[in-house]
Amino acid sequence: MTNRGFFKALPPWTMLAALALPAFSATAADPLPDYLTKSMEWKTSDGTLLRPIHVSLLPDGRLFFFEPAFAMTPSPFWVWRDEDLPDAVTVSPNDPPLVNHLPGVQYGQWHVADTISCSGHTFAEDGRLIVVGGTRLVSDGPPPWLEPGGSEDFGREDFAAIAGFSTAPAFSPATDSWSTLPDMIGPGQANFDDPGVRWYPTATRLASGEIMVTSGLALVLPTQIQNRSVEVYDPVSADWRILSQHQDTPAAIYNRDYSHVFQLPDSVADTFDILMMGERGQPVLMSTAGPQRWQVSSRMRPGSEAAATPNHGTTTALLPIRLNADGGYSNGAIVMAGGQHQTTLEHSIDVYDPMTDQWLPSIDMGIRRHHPSTILLPDSRILIMAGHNDSGDNPGYAQYLDPSDGFSLTPGSVQMPETRGYHTVSALLPDGRIFPGGGNDDGKPGHEKPSFRYYYPDYMLKPRPNLLFTQTSFKLGDYFWVLTGDRTPISEMVLVALGSMTHSYDMNQRLVELPIVYSGDYGEHSVQIGRAPISAEIAPPGDYMLFVLDAARVPSVAKVITLTR
């Protein structure tokens, strides 16, 4: 089959010849399992150390951070492009808009401020980062850390009240500017009538292009009041609408550190298109349309009977969406790693398949991880790293989980010297490196580490295919072409969504394998024609990293593309 018809959609070959193509530069290197760089710090120009607990990868390769606001001021944010291993990175923090919310004021003895730390965030179809909810801090009198010589060594007992709030600002990477969406409207429990108020909510980009917001706490102190309502924001109408009221939403979806919510690539029983998992370890299916909204599975995560909230401290990811079901799981299955202290889940990896409503046999990590990170690698393995054990000790090395090899688990060879547990931020970068930073080992605010490293997975130290050129955007179902160097045979193409992580959970993480319909040589280079995902359920439109892989599953450096309707 020559696939000559596909060339009608391509630029003339003479245009390809005129392109200024970079030379193929991959060189052989001694193969090493992995590599970890030195530790680097974030700081302001006056030397103040910064401790981010939220990170998002922007389409131009910059990293977007914001950190807790322990000084009762709005959460500062900054945008930063990584550099070549400096000892410290100096950044200029800014304040996001919190229209109609408290900017940090004093009412008599009460000090009140809203901060977008502990918010949820994901990228919208138009490239904006949508941030929902956050933390309202109320202090009875000046907080101790504002006093001369004060310390940031404090706990919840230092606050008169902690609550969520209903703001939803959006950051545009194209203009480096903020806008404010209408406030959220979903009401919580009947005895708390302030609608849309959420602390630790989850934001999920749907196939429809809407942003779904799930769960969170309305009030944290002096008592906990949940808001389990589910609502969606429509970027076209700029309105919120409620899908499920608090009292109609199963309690099993709730997780104090964000409900884990996934847009399924294919509906279950032609009805349910969303999978949720809370701290109980009980799968819940949801329909965004239709009369039957919820279905709660009776199949709990193995070992979840050991505690009331066994999934607290678990990290979760949607497994790679593959062309062929050759990995022992259905597309739509999720992987869960780690869990609550003093339970078997703390050292377990489990896979749940919503298409069969079954759990695969548990995998013992051999080490305990509470709040680890799971990062989808471009070769479709899952990297599990960071977290801490019952004593706050460092698990050390990262581990590679390979679904295509029977979910084999292989350790890396390098150990991270410091513990990066609660509040760790991690992201896959376009060149294939992993960015791990922040995190603490005792759960106390202000104890996050003001440092980061780069982690080089094993494929970084091998000769890599060279993705020279591709289209900057293509539509769902369209055919597209890529130009690769040195006639390296290309075996796979994958899209990986731009990461957006907080508290070890990436709300925008997704990997989709693409079909290759043609591959041939062009001079000293090679041309491949691929096809974009055929539905928004498989890959909700937005920005993705496109990687190509050789026959040994070694990925190229990515090109960032925009998937449209």
C-alpha positions, 0 to 999 in steps of 0.5 A: 500500500503506497498511501499516495492519496495522503500526499494531497494534504501535504505541502509540495515536496519542493517546500520541504527541500527549502526548509532550514533543517537542523542537522541530525545531532544524536550521538552514541553515549554509554548507556546508563540507567538514569541520571539526577542533576545537582540541586538548585534553588528558587529565590527572589532578587532579595534572596528570599527562597520560594517554595512552589506547590503548583506547577504547569508546563506552558506551550512554549516550554516555560514552567509556571509556578505558584506557592503558598501564601503564608504571610496572608497575602495572595499567592505569588506566581511566576513563569520561568524557563529552565536554564543550564544547571544554575546554582539558583534561579532568580524570579520575580513573583507576581500576584494573580487577580482575585476579583470579588475576593479578599486581597489580604485585609484586616477587620479589627482583630481578624486578618483575612486573605484569599490565596490560590494555593491548594487550588485545582488547575488544568489547561483549557482547549484555548490554551489558558490555564484555568485555576479553581478555588483555593484557600481563605485564611483567617487569623485571630490577631497578627499571625506569629510569622508576621511578627519581628523574628517570627517563624513559619513553623506553624500549624492549623491551630494558628488560624481561627478559620480556614475555608475555600472560596469560589474564584476561578482566575485564568492565565493566558500563556500567549499574553502572560496575563490573567482574566477572571471567570465568573465565580463557581456556583455549586453549593455544598452541604445544606448547613453551609450555603455559600455556593461554589466555595471549594478548597482542594477541588479538581479541575478536568478538561472534558471532551466537550471543551468544558472544564469540570470542577469536582469536590473540595471542602467548603470549610476546613476549620473550625469544622470540616464541611464538604462540597461534593457538587459537580459543575462545569464551566463552558468557555463559549457561554462563559457560564457555570452549570451544575451537573450533580448537587452535593446530596446527589453525588456519591460520597465515594468520590471525595478525597481530601487531597483532590478527587482523581477524575478522568475523561474516559476515551470510550464510554462504559456501557454506552453511558458513563464517560467519567471515572472518579476515585476518592480516598475510599479506593472505590471506583465511581462512574459518572455520565455527563449526559443522560438520566443515569448520572452515577454508578458506584462499583462494589469492587474496592481497591485491594487492601482498602479494607485496612483503613477508612481512607486508604487512598489518601496519599495515593497518586493516580494516572490514566494509563497510556491510550494505545492503538492495540489492547496488548498491555493487558488492560483496556483503554480507560484503565488507571494506575494507582501507586502508594496510599495511606500510612500503615496500610498495604496500599502504601507499598502497592501499585494497583490497576483498575479497568473500568471496562471490566470493573476489575482490578489487576493483581497488586504489584508490591513496590518493595518500598513505601510511598505516601504522596509519590508522583506518577509521570507518563513517559513518552515511551508509555512507561510510568515513572514513579518517584518521590513520596515518603514512608511512615517515618518521613524517610526518602524512598530514594530511587525512582521506579519504572512501570511498563504496561507493555511488559506485563506491568514489570517494575524496574528500579532506577539506579540513582537515589534522590538525596532529599525527601520530596513528599507532600506538595511535590511538583513534577513535570515531563519536559519536551526534551524528555527530562523530568522536573521534580521539585519542592515537597516536604517530609513532615506535612507542615506548611512552610517546610517545602523545599525551595529546590529542584533537580532534573531527572534523566530517565534511561532513554536520555542517555541513548541515541535518540530519533530526531524529530525535525519538523511537523505541523504546528496544529491539526484537527481531530481525525486529520492526517499530518506529517513529520520529518525525521532525521538520519532515516531512523525507522520510526515505530510510534508517535504519541501525544502527551498532554502538558502537565499541571500538577499539585499535591502529586496529582496531575490533572491534565496528564494524558498519553495517546498513541497515534497510528502511522499510516505511511513511512518513507525516505526523503533524501537523507531524512524520513517522512511519516504520516500519522493520523490525529485521534478521531474523537475528543474523548480520546484526546480533548483538544488543546496543546500536546507534546508530540514525540516520535519513537524508534524501534527500541522505544527511545523517544525524540525531543517533542514538538508542541502542537495544538489539537483542534476540532 
